[in-house]
Each structure stands twice: as structure tokens, then as C-alpha cells.
Amino acid sequence: MDKYHPKIKLIIKNQKSKPMTKEELLKVVAKETGLSIKDCNAVIKSTSETLIKSFKKGEGIRFDLGTFAVKKKAATKGRNPKDGSEITIAARKTVSFKLAKQARLEMIDKKSA
């Protein structure tokens, strides 16, 4: 763990569990909705495809959990780590996610309970 940046060490140290896998998510959604795992998989796949199509168009998406936004990053100067020469990092688009206030508050309430 010594090879990681101090912020990464903190994240690794504070990570108490592994992220939920798609299979685990499918089982939970199927149990809570009464749908089959196959139907749940179709819904999740369609949702993912819709998100990606929207991101490609530069559109954000807002729903109960939070907001996805497409942000433009300007070209910047950087350094080649091998030889230290200056390079230009191309302008690009990236996706950010901001958790909704209500979801944040629910997380805090469940942690303290």
C-alpha cells in the first residue's frame, strides 16, 4: 500500500466492502420488484445504453439518486513521465455525478442508525 498517493491510501483504508457486482444488483432488483432476473437485466442494460447515448449527445440526466452531467475539459499542458518533455493533453468531455441531497441525507441517517 506504500506505493499509493496518500489520498488513495485513505480511500483504500476506508473502503469497507467491495462494490456490488451486476449479478448481485440483478438479484436485489429482481427480489424487490418481483421481476425475473432476465427482465431486470434488460432494464439495466437499456438504462445503461440510454445514459451512454445521452452522454454522447452532451446531455446530462437528473433522477432521484442524483445528477449526471457532461463537462468539457479544456486542453492542458502536461509532462511525459518517461522523459519529462512537455506535452499537450487534448480537450475532452467527461461525466460527473453529484448525489442528490435526499440520497445523501438517507445515507447519513442509515450510517448513524
N, C-alpha and C positions, 0 to 999 in steps of 0.2 A: 504494500500500500504506500510505501515511501516514494514511489515514482509519480504519484498523482499530485496535482496542484492542491493547495490547502482547502479550497472551496470544494473540490471534488472529494477529498478525504472526508469532509464534513457530510456531504451527501451520502457517500457510501456508508459512513458510520451510522447515520440517522435512518438509513433505509432498513425498515424492519421486516419487510416481506418483498417477494418478487412480484412484478406486475402480473395481473390476471392475464391468462392466455385466452386466445379466441375461443378455444373449446370450453374453457371454464365460463366465459361470458355467455356462450350459447346455452349452456346448461342452466345458468341462473335465469336468463331471459325466458327460456322455454318453461321453466318451473313457475315463474311469476306470471306469465301471460297465458299459459295453457296451450301455447302453440307447439308444434313439433320442432325439433332441432333443425330439420331441413328448412322449414318456413322461417325460423329465426335467422338462419344463415342467409337466406335470400334477402331478408330485410336489412341485415347488417351489411351485406355486400352492396345492395342498392344504395344504402346510406353513404357508404364509403365512396362509391362511384359518383354520386351526386356532389359530395363535398369536393372531390378532385376536379370535377367539371367546373364547379363554381370558382375554385381557386385559379384554374387556368384562365377563366374569364376576368380574373381580378376582383371577383365579388367576395364579400365576407358573408358569414352566416351567423345569425343570432338565434339561440333557442334557450330552453330552461337552464341548461347546465352552464352556459356561458357564450362567449362570442369568439368566433374565428375571424381574423382579419388578415388580408393580404397586404403586406407592407413592401414598399420599394426601398432597396438599399442602394445608395449611390456607389459608384466606383471609388475604390480607395487604394492607397499605396500600401504595399506590404513588403516583406523581406523573404527571400528564398532561404529556408533554414540550412540548406547544404552549403551554399557559398556566400550568403549574406547580401547578394545583389538585390537591388530594388526591383519590385515587380508591380504591375497594376492588377488589382483584383477587380474583375468585371462587375458592373452593376447587375443586380439580380432582384428577384422577388422572393420573399419568404413569408411563411404563415405563422402568425402568433395566435395564442389563445389566452383569453382572460376569463377566469372563473367568475360566474355570476355571484353577486353579493349574497343572495339567498343560499346558494350552494355552499359558499364559504362559511356562512353562519351555521348551517346544518353540520358541516364537518367539525367545527369548533365545539358545538353542543354535544356531538357524539363522542368526541375525544374526552371531554370532561365528565361524561356520564359513566 
